[in-house]
Amino acid sequence: MNNKTRLLALAIAMIGATSAHAIQVPLFPPQVTATDSSADGVAVEAMFSPLLPIGDGSFSRFDPATGVLKSIVASVAPRTDTNPPKLTQSTLSGPAEGTSSFNVTWKAFGGTIFDRASFATLTAPSSVESFASLSRSIQGGDPLGSFFIDNGQAAGESSASYAVTANKTAGIGELVSTVESIRSDLPIFIDHELRYEFAPHAAASFAGDQALDASRFDAGKVKLGTLFTIEIDIFNLALVDRVGLDFDSVELISGTGPKLDSATGFSGVLQQGSSGKFRASFLADSLGLQESLFALRFSDEDIGFESTRYSYTLGLTVAADVYQDTTPPNGVPEPGVLALLGIGLVGLAARRRRTGGRG
């Protein structure tokens, strides 16, 4: 669980699911050629020059205050509806074998999403005008996800590059790889999209219809040395797609009594819009008016990226008026009671003697 603790704060109108941002990058001039004349296994790469390149301000990192980040989806593809590109492989000065490809490298906030990933690949002289849409889903637990979460520190580099590669493997000629647009006067467009899938944080409360982070339980008069038990309702306030609530622990904050003897929270995860029971037993171990403040600790359920989960504290005050029971064991009367009883018997005997004398 994340150690960050926030006091209960709700935005009831917030409904979370997906936050997406798309950017279109134009490549101009829209023709790049790579030529490989050596079958040494090393590809020759020719780079495009984007007009409006991906930079540090192109996308935003995920703000954990928004909710629990469940996954990150990054996608990139050449646009084919307007001025689609074409990848062509050909040879010069004799036969040649090898591969040609149209590639992308995309870094976001210091993390590499795609490293020379291919939109299309050819292995023989030909051409292609259909290109793959590259997509990567980053799930909780993947170290790459940490680059996308705003932790208050400066973000790393964001950039993207696009290249044509020619890799000759055999033959006496030159392998030529070209990416060009259908219309040479218009740029090739590359679409980038970054999508965050999240759920609103849990909302622990003592009430089912409002945010209530403090409650008081007064046990009334309790005999010294005895245990008493309380049962309190805990709510995870309703909101569409809100994450579940986990019970973690209970901790004494202040006070000298009543003393916590045992405690159990609700079992499993408390889903949004539902309630569960917190049960605890307390020992009345000191005389007089006693009061203690306990912190009930909760957290978002274990889903998504751990660093975006929040923890919560509800304050529960338990009070009791502890008294001493003066009745001796086994019902034996106190000495004072015996004295009063004796006086009563003596008086009764004297009355009988006076009555007998008059007779």
Secondary structure by P-SEA (a helix, b strand, c coil): cccccccccccccccccbbbbbbbbbbcccbbbbbbcccccbbbbbbbbbccccccccccccccccccccbbbbbbbcccccbbbbbbbbccccccccccccbbbbbcccccccccccccccccccccccccbbbbbbccccccccccccccccccccccccbbbbbbccccbbbbbbbbcccccbbbbbbbbbbbbbbcbbbbcccccccccccccccccccccbbbbbbbbbbcccccbbbbbbbcccccccccccccccccccccccccccbbbbbbbbbcccccbbbbbbbbbbbccccccccccccbbbbbbbbbbcccccccccccccaaaaaaaaaaaaaaaaaaaaaaaac
